[in-house]
Amino acid sequence: MITVVLLILSVITGVFLGKHFGKKEKLAKNLLVLSAGFLITICLNEVFPQVYASEAGSSLGIFVIAGVLLQMILEALTKGFEHGHFHHHNEHNILPVALMVGLFIHAFIEGIPLANEEEHLSPYLLGIVFHNLPISFILGAFLFNRKNESKTSPYPSLLIVALFALASPMGMLLGNYFNPDLQPYFLAIVGGIFLHISSVIIFESNKNHNIDWVKIGLVIIGVSLALIMHLFHHHPVAGHSH
């Protein structure tokens, strides 16, 4: 229940902030970069070690690549929402249905490995929550700040938000019916998705190829937050360890 609440709250919070602060494009970009640093660290420090420590570890590289390719296909539907590219588009070239399908599949697949997570606040879960916030921010900004929003019904936008918020919990529910031995395979796919999204955000070319110290600083902060969480997770404070 805690997992489901956190997943849904991360989307609702992000959409709320996007609706009210979505016109501040720089804020959205900064949130994305911060989350990318966090996400790639979770991917390399938590997801991949767990994947390759499994019995099938040596053969799971192809599933990581499959995750990368899957995310590239999904971006044909979302038009790079995950990277903060919403400002290049409008409602005429990002169909709400395509956006809804792309984001739903993305979040649904991320939720499947949660079915076999033994901890309530696992690093993997927190990685998804941290990842959801900026994407939901951008989603809220796009859906509720369009020029014609005041002339249209809000219900389609609310439906998209609801489906995105419920996608990961639904994936987790489905994951309960899978053989637990498949966990490393799903984690490998999600690891590929995380790796692609975070690396694209971090390594996108800066204007005129100048050094962007703010971007570097935000990545370092995101990485640091994930490393601190990693240390507390694997080396609990004395008195709290089992």
N, C-alpha and C positions, 0 to 999 in steps of 0.2 A: 504493500500500500504506500509506503514511504517513497519507493521508487516511482510509482505512478504519479503521485502528487508532485514530486520534484520535476518530472518530465513535463507535465502539463503546466505547472507554474512557470517554468523556464520559457515556454512559448508565450503564455499570456503576458508575462512581464515584458518580454522583448517586444511584442506587438504593441502593448500599451505605450512603451517608451518611444517606439517608432512612430506611432500615431501622433504623439505630442511633440516629439523632437526630431522627426524624420527629415525635416527640411535642412537640418544641420548635417550636410553630407560628410564633412570632415569628422564629426563624431562617429558616424556609422563606420567610416573607414578605419578609424583608430580602434574601435571595438573589434572589428574584424582582424586587424593585425595582432592585437593583444590575444585574441582567442586562437589565432593561428599558431603563435608561439607556444601557447598552452597545449594545443591539440597535437602538434607534431612531437612535443616532448612526451605526452601521454602515449602516443603511438609507438615511439621508439623505446620508452622506458617500461611500459606496462603491457601494451597489446602484443607487440612483436616477440618479446621474451616469452610471454605465455604461449604464443602460437608455436614458436620453435622449440619450446621445452616439451611439447606434446609428442606422443609416439609417432605421429604423422608429420612432425615438424620439417623434416628434410624435403618433403614433397609438397609443402604448402606455398612455396614461392609463386606457383602458377595461380593460386587463388588470390594472392595479394595483387598480382598483375590484373587478374579478372576484376578486382575491386576498382582499380584505377580505370580500366576500360569502361566498366559499368558507370562510373561517375561521369566520364566523358560523354557517354550516351545520354545520361540524364540531363546533362547541361544543354543538350540540344532542345530539351523541353523547358528548362528553367532559365535559359539564356544567361547563365552565370550569376544568378542571384546569390549563390553561395560565396561568390567572390566580391560581391558588392557592385555588380555591373548594372544595377537597376536604373541608374541615371542615364544610361545609353538608350533606354527603351521606353516605350509607352504602352498603353493598353491595346494599341492596335497591332503591335508585333510580339507581345507576350500575351497569349490567350490565357485567361484565368484557368481554363480546363487543363491546358498543358502544364501550366505552373503548378496546379494542384496535384496532378498526376506525378510530375517529377519530384516535388518535395515529399509527397506521401511515400513513394517508393524508397526514396533516400532515407527518410526517418524510420520507415517500417523495418528495413533491413538492419539499421543500427540497433533496433530494439530486440531483435531475435537473440543475440548472445546474452542479454540481460536475464533471460530465463534461468541460466545456469550460474549466475553470479552468487557467490555464497555470502557476500557482505552487502549490507544495505547501502553503504556509501562507498562503493568501490571506486577506484580511480577511473575505471572505464565509464561508469555512470556519470561521474563528475565531469569527465571529458565531454560526454554528450550534452549535459546540461550547459556547460560553458560554451559549447559549440552552438547550441540552440539559441542562445540570447542574441548574438549579432544577426543571425539569419532571420529570426523573428522580428528584430528591430527593422531590418530592411523590408520584410514582408509587410509589417504594419505601416511603414512609410509609403510603400507602393500602393497598398490597397486603400488606405484611408486619406491619402493626400493627393489623389489624382484630380486633375482639373474638373472632371465631370462627376466627381464623387457625390457632390451635393444634389445632382440631378438623377441619380440612380439609387436603387434599393441597396441597403447595406447588407442584405441577407447573403448574397453570393460571397462577399468578402468574409463575412462571419463564418460561412460554411467552410471556406478554405482554411481559415484559422483553426476551426474546430477539428477538421480532418488532420491538419498538420500536428496539432497538439495530441491527438489520439493515436497517431500513426505508430510511434515507438511503443506505447503500451500495448497496442494491438499486435505488434511484432513480438513483444515479450510473451504475450498470451499464446501466440502460435508456437513460439520456441519451446513451450512446456510440453508440446506433443512430439518434439523431435528427440532422437536418440542423443543423450548427452555427449556421446563420442563425436558428434558432428560439431561441437562447440568450437574447436580450433579452426575448422573450415570457415565457419561464419565470421569468426574473429579475424581471420586472414583477409576475407573480403572487405570487412569494415575497415581494417587496417589500411588496405589499399585506397579506400574512399577517403579516409582521414589524411593519408599521406598526400594524395593528389590535391585535395582542397587546401590544406595548410601550406603546401609548398608553392602552389600557384599564387596564393595571397602574399606570401613572404617574398617570393622571387620575381614577382611582376616588375617589369622595367619601370624605373622612376623617370620622371620627365627630364629629358636631356642627360639621362644617366648620371645625374648628380647623386652624391651620398645623401640619403634622407636620414638624418640623425634621430628624428622623432620616431620614424618607423623602426629603426634599429633598437632604440630604447624600449619601444613597446613590445617588440619581440623578446627582448631580454627579460622584461618584466613578466611576460607570459610564461617564458621558459622557467624563470625563477619560481613562480607560483607553483608550477607543475612539479618542479624538483623538490620544493619544500613539502608538498603533499606526498611525493614519493618517499621522502625520508621518514616522514611521520607514519606512513603506511607500513613500511618495511622495518623501521626501527622505532617502535612505539616508546613513548616516554616511560621511564621506570615507574612501576606501580600500576601501569595500565596494561602491561604486557601479560600474556597468559603463561 
